[in-house]
């Protein structure tokens, strides 16, 4: 469930940036290092569930995996 809380943090931090309105967010791009200990599949599974919970059902997650 570590990735669930990561999704919440990613979305909440995105909303805090420069007073962005929720309806202005179409996608969120994140770069995650291979050694970060994040299960990318789990993160991508939980993201739409958390986004829906936070009233952003249409927001997409784009993940760029950074090599170690």
Predicted model as a PDB file, atoms N, CA, C, CB and O in Angstrom, pLDDT in the B-factor column:
MODEL        1                                                                  
ATOM      1  N   UNK A   1       0.813  -1.204   0.000  1.00 59.00           N  
ATOM      2  CA  UNK A   1       0.000   0.000   0.000  1.00 59.00           C  
ATOM      3  C   UNK A   1       0.857   1.269   0.000  1.00 59.00           C  
ATOM      4  CB  UNK A   1      -0.925  -0.002   1.203  1.00 59.00           C  
ATOM      5  O   UNK A   1       0.316   2.374  -0.002  1.00 59.00           O  
ATOM      6  N   UNK A   2       2.146   1.129   0.002  1.00 89.00           N  
ATOM      7  CA  UNK A   2       3.069   2.255  -0.077  1.00 89.00           C  
ATOM      8  C   UNK A   2       2.752   3.107  -1.310  1.00 89.00           C  
ATOM      9  CB  UNK A   2       4.536   1.757  -0.122  1.00 89.00           C  
ATOM     10  O   UNK A   2       2.791   4.336  -1.250  1.00 89.00           O  
ATOM     11  N   UNK A   3       2.440   2.451  -2.417  1.00 94.00           N  
ATOM     12  CA  UNK A   3       2.186   3.162  -3.663  1.00 94.00           C  
ATOM     13  C   UNK A   3       0.880   3.955  -3.607  1.00 94.00           C  
ATOM     14  CB  UNK A   3       2.149   2.182  -4.825  1.00 94.00           C  
ATOM     15  O   UNK A   3       0.753   4.981  -4.275  1.00 94.00           O  
ATOM     16  N   UNK A   4      -0.093   3.488  -2.817  1.00 94.00           N  
ATOM     17  CA  UNK A   4      -1.344   4.231  -2.647  1.00 94.00           C  
ATOM     18  C   UNK A   4      -1.062   5.620  -2.085  1.00 94.00           C  
ATOM     19  CB  UNK A   4      -2.314   3.464  -1.719  1.00 94.00           C  
ATOM     20  O   UNK A   4      -1.558   6.619  -2.605  1.00 94.00           O  
ATOM     21  N   UNK A   5      -0.263   5.678  -1.022  1.00 95.00           N  
ATOM     22  CA  UNK A   5       0.063   6.972  -0.423  1.00 95.00           C  
ATOM     23  C   UNK A   5       0.948   7.812  -1.345  1.00 95.00           C  
ATOM     24  CB  UNK A   5       0.758   6.769   0.925  1.00 95.00           C  
ATOM     25  O   UNK A   5       0.868   9.041  -1.331  1.00 95.00           O  
ATOM     26  N   UNK A   6       1.787   7.160  -2.141  1.00 95.00           N  
ATOM     27  CA  UNK A   6       2.577   7.904  -3.130  1.00 95.00           C  
ATOM     28  C   UNK A   6       1.654   8.585  -4.142  1.00 95.00           C  
ATOM     29  CB  UNK A   6       3.572   6.961  -3.857  1.00 95.00           C  
ATOM     30  O   UNK A   6       1.872   9.739  -4.511  1.00 95.00           O  
ATOM     31  N   UNK A   7       0.642   7.877  -4.580  1.00 96.00           N  
ATOM     32  CA  UNK A   7      -0.321   8.462  -5.528  1.00 96.00           C  
ATOM     33  C   UNK A   7      -1.002   9.684  -4.919  1.00 96.00           C  
ATOM     34  CB  UNK A   7      -1.382   7.416  -5.944  1.00 96.00           C  
ATOM     35  O   UNK A   7      -1.149  10.713  -5.578  1.00 96.00           O  
ATOM     36  N   UNK A   8      -1.415   9.566  -3.663  1.00 95.00           N  
ATOM     37  CA  UNK A   8      -2.033  10.714  -2.992  1.00 95.00           C  
ATOM     38  C   UNK A   8      -1.080  11.894  -2.946  1.00 95.00           C  
ATOM     39  CB  UNK A   8      -2.468  10.338  -1.573  1.00 95.00           C  
ATOM     40  O   UNK A   8      -1.474  13.024  -3.234  1.00 95.00           O  
ATOM     41  N   UNK A   9       0.155  11.644  -2.590  1.00 95.00           N  
ATOM     42  CA  UNK A   9       1.144  12.712  -2.518  1.00 95.00           C  
ATOM     43  C   UNK A   9       1.421  13.349  -3.867  1.00 95.00           C  
ATOM     44  CB  UNK A   9       2.421  12.185  -1.943  1.00 95.00           C  
ATOM     45  O   UNK A   9       1.540  14.570  -3.967  1.00 95.00           O  
ATOM     46  N   UNK A  10       1.525  12.535  -4.899  1.00 94.00           N  
ATOM     47  CA  UNK A  10       1.775  13.053  -6.242  1.00 94.00           C  
ATOM     48  C   UNK A  10       0.638  13.972  -6.676  1.00 94.00           C  
ATOM     49  CB  UNK A  10       1.944  11.898  -7.248  1.00 94.00           C  
ATOM     50  O   UNK A  10       0.881  15.066  -7.185  1.00 94.00           O  
ATOM     51  N   UNK A  11      -0.581  13.536  -6.480  1.00 93.00           N  
ATOM     52  CA  UNK A  11      -1.744  14.337  -6.897  1.00 93.00           C  
ATOM     53  C   UNK A  11      -1.862  15.606  -6.060  1.00 93.00           C  
ATOM     54  CB  UNK A  11      -3.039  13.510  -6.783  1.00 93.00           C  
ATOM     55  O   UNK A  11      -2.061  16.692  -6.604  1.00 93.00           O  
ATOM     56  N   UNK A  12      -1.743  15.476  -4.748  1.00 90.00           N  
ATOM     57  CA  UNK A  12      -1.879  16.663  -3.879  1.00 90.00           C  
ATOM     58  C   UNK A  12      -0.785  17.696  -4.168  1.00 90.00           C  
ATOM     59  CB  UNK A  12      -1.825  16.248  -2.390  1.00 90.00           C  
ATOM     60  O   UNK A  12      -1.053  18.898  -4.187  1.00 90.00           O  
ATOM     61  N   UNK A  13       0.430  17.233  -4.390  1.00 91.00           N  
ATOM     62  CA  UNK A  13       1.517  18.172  -4.693  1.00 91.00           C  
ATOM     63  C   UNK A  13       1.290  18.832  -6.047  1.00 91.00           C  
ATOM     64  CB  UNK A  13       2.882  17.449  -4.675  1.00 91.00           C  
ATOM     65  O   UNK A  13       1.580  20.017  -6.208  1.00 91.00           O  
ATOM     66  N   UNK A  14       0.784  18.098  -7.008  1.00 88.00           N  
ATOM     67  CA  UNK A  14       0.482  18.677  -8.323  1.00 88.00           C  
ATOM     68  C   UNK A  14      -0.558  19.780  -8.202  1.00 88.00           C  
ATOM     69  CB  UNK A  14      -0.012  17.592  -9.292  1.00 88.00           C  
ATOM     70  O   UNK A  14      -0.471  20.798  -8.888  1.00 88.00           O  
ATOM     71  N   UNK A  15      -1.534  19.579  -7.338  1.00 86.00           N  
ATOM     72  CA  UNK A  15      -2.576  20.588  -7.144  1.00 86.00           C  
ATOM     73  C   UNK A  15      -2.036  21.843  -6.447  1.00 86.00           C  
ATOM     74  CB  UNK A  15      -3.729  19.998  -6.332  1.00 86.00           C  
ATOM     75  O   UNK A  15      -2.582  22.931  -6.628  1.00 86.00           O  
ATOM     76  N   UNK A  16      -0.982  21.702  -5.660  1.00 86.00           N  
ATOM     77  CA  UNK A  16      -0.398  22.849  -4.943  1.00 86.00           C  
ATOM     78  C   UNK A  16       0.477  23.725  -5.829  1.00 86.00           C  
ATOM     79  CB  UNK A  16       0.419  22.360  -3.770  1.00 86.00           C  
ATOM     80  O   UNK A  16       0.753  24.872  -5.477  1.00 86.00           O  
ATOM     81  N   UNK A  17       0.906  23.217  -6.944  1.00 79.00           N  
ATOM     82  CA  UNK A  17       1.831  23.953  -7.794  1.00 79.00           C  
ATOM     83  C   UNK A  17       1.153  25.129  -8.479  1.00 79.00           C  
ATOM     84  CB  UNK A  17       2.432  23.029  -8.831  1.00 79.00           C  
ATOM     85  O   UNK A  17       0.245  24.952  -9.291  1.00 79.00           O  
ATOM     86  N   UNK A  18       1.601  26.320  -8.143  1.00 68.00           N  
ATOM     87  CA  UNK A  18       1.187  27.557  -8.818  1.00 68.00           C  
ATOM     88  C   UNK A  18      -0.323  27.708  -8.942  1.00 68.00           C  
ATOM     89  CB  UNK A  18       1.799  27.614 -10.185  1.00 68.00           C  
ATOM     90  O   UNK A  18      -0.824  28.173  -9.966  1.00 68.00           O  
ATOM     91  N   UNK A  19      -1.038  27.318  -7.910  1.00 71.00           N  
ATOM     92  CA  UNK A  19      -2.491  27.490  -7.866  1.00 71.00           C  
ATOM     93  C   UNK A  19      -3.209  26.883  -9.070  1.00 71.00           C  
ATOM     94  CB  UNK A  19      -2.823  28.955  -7.775  1.00 71.00           C  
ATOM     95  O   UNK A  19      -4.132  27.485  -9.618  1.00 71.00           O  
ATOM     96  N   UNK A  20      -2.788  25.716  -9.468  1.00 74.00           N  
ATOM     97  CA  UNK A  20      -3.420  25.026 -10.587  1.00 74.00           C  
ATOM     98  C   UNK A  20      -4.805  24.546 -10.157  1.00 74.00           C  
ATOM     99  CB  UNK A  20      -2.544  23.832 -11.075  1.00 74.00           C  
ATOM    100  O   UNK A  20      -4.981  24.009  -9.064  1.00 74.00           O  
ATOM    101  N   UNK A  21      -5.769  24.749 -11.026  1.00 75.00           N  
ATOM    102  CA  UNK A  21      -7.112  24.264 -10.765  1.00 75.00           C  
ATOM    103  C   UNK A  21      -7.203  22.793 -11.162  1.00 75.00           C  
ATOM    104  CB  UNK A  21      -8.161  25.110 -11.527  1.00 75.00           C  
ATOM    105  O   UNK A  21      -6.587  22.383 -12.146  1.00 75.00           O  
ATOM    106  N   UNK A  22      -7.954  22.003 -10.421  1.00 77.00           N  
ATOM    107  CA  UNK A  22      -8.065  20.575 -10.738  1.00 77.00           C  
ATOM    108  C   UNK A  22      -8.488  20.305 -12.179  1.00 77.00           C  
ATOM    109  CB  UNK A  22      -9.049  19.924  -9.803  1.00 77.00           C  
ATOM    110  O   UNK A  22      -7.993  19.366 -12.803  1.00 77.00           O  
ATOM    111  N   UNK A  23      -9.382  21.105 -12.704  1.00 80.00           N  
ATOM    112  CA  UNK A  23      -9.852  20.877 -14.075  1.00 80.00           C  
ATOM    113  C   UNK A  23      -8.788  21.195 -15.128  1.00 80.00           C  
ATOM    114  CB  UNK A  23     -11.089  21.714 -14.340  1.00 80.00           C  
ATOM    115  O   UNK A  23      -8.949  20.844 -16.296  1.00 80.00           O  
ATOM    116  N   UNK A  24      -7.709  21.853 -14.723  1.00 80.00           N  
ATOM    117  CA  UNK A  24      -6.626  22.176 -15.646  1.00 80.00           C  
ATOM    118  C   UNK A  24      -5.606  21.039 -15.797  1.00 80.00           C  
ATOM    119  CB  UNK A  24      -5.922  23.429 -15.180  1.00 80.00           C  
ATOM    120  O   UNK A  24      -4.723  21.109 -16.651  1.00 80.00           O  
ATOM    121  N   UNK A  25      -5.724  20.010 -14.983  1.00 87.00           N  
ATOM    122  CA  UNK A  25      -4.757  18.908 -15.010  1.00 87.00           C  
ATOM    123  C   UNK A  25      -5.299  17.768 -15.866  1.00 87.00           C  
ATOM    124  CB  UNK A  25      -4.446  18.408 -13.572  1.00 87.00           C  
ATOM    125  O   UNK A  25      -6.325  17.170 -15.542  1.00 87.00           O  
ATOM    126  N   UNK A  26      -4.603  17.476 -16.960  1.00 91.00           N  
ATOM    127  CA  UNK A  26      -4.982  16.359 -17.828  1.00 91.00           C  
ATOM    128  C   UNK A  26      -4.119  15.136 -17.537  1.00 91.00           C  
ATOM    129  CB  UNK A  26      -4.856  16.758 -19.310  1.00 91.00           C  
ATOM    130  O   UNK A  26      -4.587  13.999 -17.604  1.00 91.00           O  
ATOM    131  N   UNK A  27      -2.845  15.389 -17.212  1.00 94.00           N  
ATOM    132  CA  UNK A  27      -1.942  14.287 -16.898  1.00 94.00           C  
ATOM    133  C   UNK A  27      -0.850  14.787 -15.956  1.00 94.00           C  
ATOM    134  CB  UNK A  27      -1.323  13.687 -18.194  1.00 94.00           C  
ATOM    135  O   UNK A  27      -0.573  15.982 -15.856  1.00 94.00           O  
ATOM    136  N   UNK A  28      -0.250  13.829 -15.280  1.00 94.00           N  
ATOM    137  CA  UNK A  28       0.851  14.123 -14.370  1.00 94.00           C  
ATOM    138  C   UNK A  28       2.030  13.260 -14.793  1.00 94.00           C  
ATOM    139  CB  UNK A  28       0.453  13.860 -12.867  1.00 94.00           C  
ATOM    140  O   UNK A  28       1.899  12.046 -14.949  1.00 94.00           O  
ATOM    141  N   UNK A  29       3.179  13.894 -14.976  1.00 95.00           N  
ATOM    142  CA  UNK A  29       4.399  13.203 -15.368  1.00 95.00           C  
ATOM    143  C   UNK A  29       5.323  13.069 -14.164  1.00 95.00           C  
ATOM    144  CB  UNK A  29       5.107  13.950 -16.519  1.00 95.00           C  
ATOM    145  O   UNK A  29       5.595  14.049 -13.470  1.00 95.00           O  
ATOM    146  N   UNK A  30       5.803  11.853 -13.918  1.00 96.00           N  
ATOM    147  CA  UNK A  30       6.758  11.632 -12.834  1.00 96.00           C  
ATOM    148  C   UNK A  30       7.938  10.818 -13.359  1.00 96.00           C  
ATOM    149  CB  UNK A  30       6.082  10.909 -11.632  1.00 96.00           C  
ATOM    150  O   UNK A  30       7.783   9.963 -14.231  1.00 96.00           O  
ATOM    151  N   UNK A  31       9.106  11.099 -12.816  1.00 97.00           N  
ATOM    152  CA  UNK A  31      10.310  10.325 -13.112  1.00 97.00           C  
ATOM    153  C   UNK A  31      10.670   9.565 -11.839  1.00 97.00           C  
ATOM    154  CB  UNK A  31      11.503  11.251 -13.599  1.00 97.00           C  
ATOM    155  O   UNK A  31      10.798  10.152 -10.764  1.00 97.00           O  
ATOM    156  N   UNK A  32      10.831   8.261 -11.977  1.00 96.00           N  
ATOM    157  CA  UNK A  32      11.122   7.413 -10.817  1.00 96.00           C  
ATOM    158  C   UNK A  32      12.371   6.600 -11.121  1.00 96.00           C  
ATOM    159  CB  UNK A  32       9.912   6.475 -10.473  1.00 96.00           C  
ATOM    160  O   UNK A  32      12.452   5.922 -12.146  1.00 96.00           O  
ATOM    161  N   UNK A  33      13.334   6.676 -10.228  1.00 95.00           N  
ATOM    162  CA  UNK A  33      14.565   5.921 -10.392  1.00 95.00           C  
ATOM    163  C   UNK A  33      14.359   4.435 -10.161  1.00 95.00           C  
ATOM    164  CB  UNK A  33      15.621   6.442  -9.452  1.00 95.00           C  
ATOM    165  O   UNK A  33      13.526   4.027  -9.352  1.00 95.00           O  
ATOM    166  N   UNK A  34      15.124   3.635 -10.878  1.00 93.00           N  
ATOM    167  CA  UNK A  34      15.029   2.174 -10.748  1.00 93.00           C  
ATOM    168  C   UNK A  34      15.266   1.704  -9.313  1.00 93.00           C  
ATOM    169  CB  UNK A  34      16.033   1.499 -11.676  1.00 93.00           C  
ATOM    170  O   UNK A  34      14.703   0.696  -8.885  1.00 93.00           O  
ATOM    171  N   UNK A  35      16.095   2.433  -8.576  1.00 95.00           N  
ATOM    172  CA  UNK A  35      16.440   2.029  -7.215  1.00 95.00           C  
ATOM    173  C   UNK A  35      15.582   2.700  -6.146  1.00 95.00           C  
ATOM    174  CB  UNK A  35      17.884   2.330  -6.953  1.00 95.00           C  
ATOM    175  O   UNK A  35      15.908   2.635  -4.960  1.00 95.00           O  
ATOM    176  N   UNK A  36      14.496   3.341  -6.551  1.00 94.00           N  
ATOM    177  CA  UNK A  36      13.650   4.075  -5.606  1.00 94.00           C  
ATOM    178  C   UNK A  36      12.793   3.166  -4.735  1.00 94.00           C  
ATOM    179  CB  UNK A  36      12.759   5.025  -6.356  1.00 94.00           C  
ATOM    180  O   UNK A  36      12.255   3.610  -3.721  1.00 94.00           O  
ATOM    181  N   UNK A  37      12.664   1.921  -5.112  1.00 93.00           N  
ATOM    182  CA  UNK A  37      11.858   0.997  -4.313  1.00 93.00           C  
ATOM    183  C   UNK A  37      10.370   1.149  -4.559  1.00 93.00           C  
ATOM    184  CB  UNK A  37      12.142   1.198  -2.854  1.00 93.00           C  
ATOM    185  O   UNK A  37       9.559   0.779  -3.709  1.00 93.00           O  
ATOM    186  N   UNK A  38      10.006   1.685  -5.704  1.00 95.00           N  
ATOM    187  CA  UNK A  38       8.604   1.881  -6.046  1.00 95.00           C  
ATOM    188  C   UNK A  38       8.181   0.790  -7.018  1.00 95.00           C  
ATOM    189  CB  UNK A  38       8.365   3.292  -6.653  1.00 95.00           C  
ATOM    190  O   UNK A  38       8.849   0.555  -8.025  1.00 95.00           O  
ATOM    191  N   UNK A  39       7.077   0.128  -6.718  1.00 95.00           N  
ATOM    192  CA  UNK A  39       6.508  -0.866  -7.626  1.00 95.00           C  
ATOM    193  C   UNK A  39       5.677  -0.100  -8.655  1.00 95.00           C  
ATOM    194  CB  UNK A  39       5.633  -1.944  -6.851  1.00 95.00           C  
ATOM    195  O   UNK A  39       4.561   0.329  -8.363  1.00 95.00           O  
ATOM    196  N   UNK A  40       6.220   0.067  -9.844  1.00 95.00           N  
ATOM    197  CA  UNK A  40       5.588   0.877 -10.889  1.00 95.00           C  
ATOM    198  C   UNK A  40       4.219   0.316 -11.269  1.00 95.00           C  
ATOM    199  CB  UNK A  40       6.490   0.946 -12.130  1.00 95.00           C  
ATOM    200  O   UNK A  40       3.274   1.080 -11.464  1.00 95.00           O  
ATOM    201  N   UNK A  41       4.100  -0.991 -11.375  1.00 96.00           N  
ATOM    202  CA  UNK A  41       2.809  -1.593 -11.719  1.00 96.00           C  
ATOM    203  C   UNK A  41       1.756  -1.274 -10.667  1.00 96.00           C  
ATOM    204  CB  UNK A  41       2.950  -3.110 -11.873  1.00 96.00           C  
ATOM    205  O   UNK A  41       0.612  -0.967 -11.001  1.00 96.00           O  
ATOM    206  N   UNK A  42       2.138  -1.346  -9.409  1.00 96.00           N  
ATOM    207  CA  UNK A  42       1.221  -1.029  -8.323  1.00 96.00           C  
ATOM    208  C   UNK A  42       0.857   0.458  -8.335  1.00 96.00           C  
ATOM    209  CB  UNK A  42       1.841  -1.415  -6.972  1.00 96.00           C  
ATOM    210  O   UNK A  42      -0.298   0.819  -8.110  1.00 96.00           O  
ATOM    211  N   UNK A  43       1.835   1.306  -8.596  1.00 96.00           N  
ATOM    212  CA  UNK A  43       1.587   2.746  -8.676  1.00 96.00           C  
ATOM    213  C   UNK A  43       0.571   3.042  -9.787  1.00 96.00           C  
ATOM    214  CB  UNK A  43       2.915   3.516  -8.932  1.00 96.00           C  
ATOM    215  O   UNK A  43      -0.358   3.827  -9.593  1.00 96.00           O  
ATOM    216  N   UNK A  44       0.753   2.417 -10.936  1.00 97.00           N  
ATOM    217  CA  UNK A  44      -0.153   2.640 -12.057  1.00 97.00           C  
ATOM    218  C   UNK A  44      -1.530   2.034 -11.794  1.00 97.00           C  
ATOM    219  CB  UNK A  44       0.438   2.055 -13.336  1.00 97.00           C  
ATOM    220  O   UNK A  44      -2.530   2.531 -12.312  1.00 97.00           O  
ATOM    221  N   UNK A  45      -1.593   0.981 -11.006  1.00 97.00           N  
ATOM    222  CA  UNK A  45      -2.877   0.398 -10.626  1.00 97.00           C  
ATOM    223  C   UNK A  45      -3.657   1.339  -9.707  1.00 97.00           C  
ATOM    224  CB  UNK A  45      -2.664  -0.956  -9.939  1.00 97.00           C  
ATOM    225  O   UNK A  45      -4.843   1.592  -9.921  1.00 97.00           O  
ATOM    226  N   UNK A  46      -2.972   1.853  -8.679  1.00 96.00           N  
ATOM    227  CA  UNK A  46      -3.644   2.679  -7.673  1.00 96.00           C  
ATOM    228  C   UNK A  46      -3.949   4.092  -8.139  1.00 96.00           C  
ATOM    229  CB  UNK A  46      -2.808   2.745  -6.443  1.00 96.00           C  
ATOM    230  O   UNK A  46      -4.884   4.715  -7.636  1.00 96.00           O  
ATOM    231  N   UNK A  47      -3.185   4.608  -9.082  1.00 97.00           N  
ATOM    232  CA  UNK A  47      -3.338   6.011  -9.468  1.00 97.00           C  
ATOM    233  C   UNK A  47      -4.763   6.382  -9.873  1.00 97.00           C  
ATOM    234  CB  UNK A  47      -2.405   6.322 -10.599  1.00 97.00           C  
ATOM    235  O   UNK A  47      -5.286   7.362  -9.341  1.00 97.00           O  
ATOM    236  N   UNK A  48      -5.423   5.661 -10.781  1.00 96.00           N  
ATOM    237  CA  UNK A  48      -6.786   6.072 -11.149  1.00 96.00           C  
ATOM    238  C   UNK A  48      -7.779   5.961  -9.996  1.00 96.00           C  
ATOM    239  CB  UNK A  48      -7.275   5.236 -12.307  1.00 96.00           C  
ATOM    240  O   UNK A  48      -8.755   6.710  -9.940  1.00 96.00           O  
ATOM    241  N   UNK A  49      -7.535   5.036  -9.085  1.00 96.00           N  
ATOM    242  CA  UNK A  49      -8.420   4.890  -7.927  1.00 96.00           C  
ATOM    243  C   UNK A  49      -8.281   6.097  -7.010  1.00 96.00           C  
ATOM    244  CB  UNK A  49      -8.105   3.589  -7.155  1.00 96.00           C  
ATOM    245  O   UNK A  49      -9.278   6.661  -6.561  1.00 96.00           O  
ATOM    246  N   UNK A  50      -7.051   6.488  -6.738  1.00 95.00           N  
ATOM    247  CA  UNK A  50      -6.799   7.664  -5.885  1.00 95.00           C  
ATOM    248  C   UNK A  50      -7.264   8.936  -6.581  1.00 95.00           C  
ATOM    249  CB  UNK A  50      -5.296   7.774  -5.530  1.00 95.00           C  
ATOM    250  O   UNK A  50      -7.864   9.801  -5.943  1.00 95.00           O  
ATOM    251  N   UNK A  51      -6.999   9.062  -7.868  1.00 95.00           N  
ATOM    252  CA  UNK A  51      -7.425  10.247  -8.618  1.00 95.00           C  
ATOM    253  C   UNK A  51      -8.941  10.391  -8.556  1.00 95.00           C  
ATOM    254  CB  UNK A  51      -6.953  10.165 -10.088  1.00 95.00           C  
ATOM    255  O   UNK A  51      -9.454  11.497  -8.382  1.00 95.00           O  
ATOM    256  N   UNK A  52      -9.646   9.301  -8.697  1.00 94.00           N  
ATOM    257  CA  UNK A  52     -11.105   9.340  -8.608  1.00 94.00           C  
ATOM    258  C   UNK A  52     -11.553   9.758  -7.208  1.00 94.00           C  
ATOM    259  CB  UNK A  52     -11.702   7.969  -8.970  1.00 94.00           C  
ATOM    260  O   UNK A  52     -12.486  10.546  -7.053  1.00 94.00           O  
ATOM    261  N   UNK A  53     -10.880   9.223  -6.200  1.00 93.00           N  
ATOM    262  CA  UNK A  53     -11.178   9.573  -4.795  1.00 93.00           C  
ATOM    263  C   UNK A  53     -10.983  11.070  -4.548  1.00 93.00           C  
ATOM    264  CB  UNK A  53     -10.279   8.760  -3.832  1.00 93.00           C  
ATOM    265  O   UNK A  53     -11.713  11.672  -3.761  1.00 93.00           O  
ATOM    266  N   UNK A  54     -10.007  11.661  -5.213  1.00 90.00           N  
ATOM    267  CA  UNK A  54      -9.703  13.090  -5.042  1.00 90.00           C  
ATOM    268  C   UNK A  54     -10.407  13.969  -6.083  1.00 90.00           C  
ATOM    269  CB  UNK A  54      -8.195  13.311  -5.124  1.00 90.00           C  
ATOM    270  O   UNK A  54      -9.993  15.101  -6.333  1.00 90.00           O  
ATOM    271  N   UNK A  55     -11.469  13.438  -6.680  1.00 89.00           N  
ATOM    272  CA  UNK A  55     -12.307  14.190  -7.619  1.00 89.00           C  
ATOM    273  C   UNK A  55     -11.598  14.560  -8.914  1.00 89.00           C  
ATOM    274  CB  UNK A  55     -12.802  15.437  -6.961  1.00 89.00           C  
ATOM    275  O   UNK A  55     -11.911  15.584  -9.520  1.00 89.00           O  
ATOM    276  N   UNK A  56     -10.642  13.735  -9.345  1.00 90.00           N  
ATOM    277  CA  UNK A  56      -9.920  13.960 -10.601  1.00 90.00           C  
ATOM    278  C   UNK A  56      -9.937  12.677 -11.438  1.00 90.00           C  
ATOM    279  CB  UNK A  56      -8.452  14.417 -10.325  1.00 90.00           C  
ATOM    280  O   UNK A  56      -8.880  12.122 -11.739  1.00 90.00           O  
ATOM    281  N   UNK A  57     -11.110  12.210 -11.809  1.00 91.00           N  
ATOM    282  CA  UNK A  57     -11.209  10.896 -12.451  1.00 91.00           C  
ATOM    283  C   UNK A  57     -10.550  10.786 -13.821  1.00 91.00           C  
ATOM    284  CB  UNK A  57     -12.629  10.535 -12.587  1.00 91.00           C  
ATOM    285  O   UNK A  57     -10.251   9.676 -14.260  1.00 91.00           O  
ATOM    286  N   UNK A  58     -10.317  11.888 -14.500  1.00 93.00           N  
ATOM    287  CA  UNK A  58      -9.772  11.835 -15.858  1.00 93.00           C  
ATOM    288  C   UNK A  58      -8.265  12.062 -15.945  1.00 93.00           C  
ATOM    289  CB  UNK A  58     -10.460  12.846 -16.701  1.00 93.00           C  
ATOM    290  O   UNK A  58      -7.700  12.021 -17.037  1.00 93.00           O  
ATOM    291  N   UNK A  59      -7.612  12.300 -14.819  1.00 94.00           N  
ATOM    292  CA  UNK A  59      -6.172  12.571 -14.817  1.00 94.00           C  
ATOM    293  C   UNK A  59      -5.406  11.278 -15.090  1.00 94.00           C  
ATOM    294  CB  UNK A  59      -5.725  13.195 -13.462  1.00 94.00           C  
ATOM    295  O   UNK A  59      -5.697  10.229 -14.515  1.00 94.00           O  
ATOM    296  N   UNK A  60      -4.425  11.382 -15.977  1.00 96.00           N  
ATOM    297  CA  UNK A  60      -3.585  10.238 -16.343  1.00 96.00           C  
ATOM    298  C   UNK A  60      -2.203  10.380 -15.710  1.00 96.00           C  
ATOM    299  CB  UNK A  60      -3.464  10.117 -17.884  1.00 96.00           C  
ATOM    300  O   UNK A  60      -1.736  11.489 -15.453  1.00 96.00           O  
ATOM    301  N   UNK A  61      -1.562   9.247 -15.465  1.00 97.00           N  
ATOM    302  CA  UNK A  61      -0.212   9.222 -14.915  1.00 97.00           C  
ATOM    303  C   UNK A  61       0.757   8.743 -15.981  1.00 97.00           C  
ATOM    304  CB  UNK A  61      -0.139   8.318 -13.663  1.00 97.00           C  
ATOM    305  O   UNK A  61       0.560   7.684 -16.577  1.00 97.00           O  
ATOM    306  N   UNK A  62       1.801   9.521 -16.221  1.00 97.00           N  
ATOM    307  CA  UNK A  62       2.871   9.145 -17.134  1.00 97.00           C  
ATOM    308  C   UNK A  62       4.138   8.939 -16.318  1.00 97.00           C  
ATOM    309  CB  UNK A  62       3.082  10.224 -18.244  1.00 97.00           C  
ATOM    310  O   UNK A  62       4.593   9.851 -15.627  1.00 97.00           O  
ATOM    311  N   UNK A  63       4.707   7.741 -16.399  1.00 97.00           N  
ATOM    312  CA  UNK A  63       5.888   7.403 -15.607  1.00 97.00           C  
ATOM    313  C   UNK A  63       7.099   7.245 -16.516  1.00 97.00           C  
ATOM    314  CB  UNK A  63       5.651   6.111 -14.796  1.00 97.00           C  
ATOM    315  O   UNK A  63       7.070   6.510 -17.503  1.00 97.00           O  
ATOM    316  N   UNK A  64       8.166   7.956 -16.155  1.00 97.00           N  
ATOM    317  CA  UNK A  64       9.452   7.825 -16.841  1.00 97.00           C  
ATOM    318  C   UNK A  64      10.400   7.139 -15.855  1.00 97.00           C  
ATOM    319  CB  UNK A  64      10.019   9.238 -17.322  1.00 97.00           C  
ATOM    320  O   UNK A  64      10.676   7.667 -14.778  1.00 97.00           O  
ATOM    321  N   UNK A  65      10.889   5.970 -16.231  1.00 96.00           N  
ATOM    322  CA  UNK A  65      11.785   5.229 -15.346  1.00 96.00           C  
ATOM    323  C   UNK A  65      13.227   5.655 -15.649  1.00 96.00           C  
ATOM    324  CB  UNK A  65      11.603   3.677 -15.523  1.00 96.00           C  
ATOM    325  O   UNK A  65      13.704   5.542 -16.778  1.00 96.00           O  
ATOM    326  N   UNK A  66      13.902   6.144 -14.609  1.00 96.00           N  
ATOM    327  CA  UNK A  66      15.271   6.627 -14.730  1.00 96.00           C  
ATOM    328  C   UNK A  66      16.232   5.508 -14.347  1.00 96.00           C  
ATOM    329  CB  UNK A  66      15.500   7.879 -13.841  1.00 96.00           C  
ATOM    330  O   UNK A  66      16.124   4.929 -13.266  1.00 96.00           O  
ATOM    331  N   UNK A  67      17.160   5.211 -15.231  1.00 94.00           N  
ATOM    332  CA  UNK A  67      18.120   4.140 -14.961  1.00 94.00           C  
ATOM    333  C   UNK A  67      19.075   4.530 -13.828  1.00 94.00           C  
ATOM    334  CB  UNK A  67      18.918   3.804 -16.234  1.00 94.00           C  
ATOM    335  O   UNK A  67      19.399   5.700 -13.623  1.00 94.00           O  
ATOM    336  N   UNK A  68      19.501   3.509 -13.115  1.00 87.00           N  
ATOM    337  CA  UNK A  68      20.435   3.735 -11.998  1.00 87.00           C  
ATOM    338  C   UNK A  68      21.815   4.067 -12.529  1.00 87.00           C  
ATOM    339  CB  UNK A  68      20.507   2.496 -11.077  1.00 87.00           C  
ATOM    340  O   UNK A  68      22.740   4.290 -11.748  1.00 87.00           O  
TER     341      UNK A  68                                                      
ENDMDL                                                                          
END                                                                             
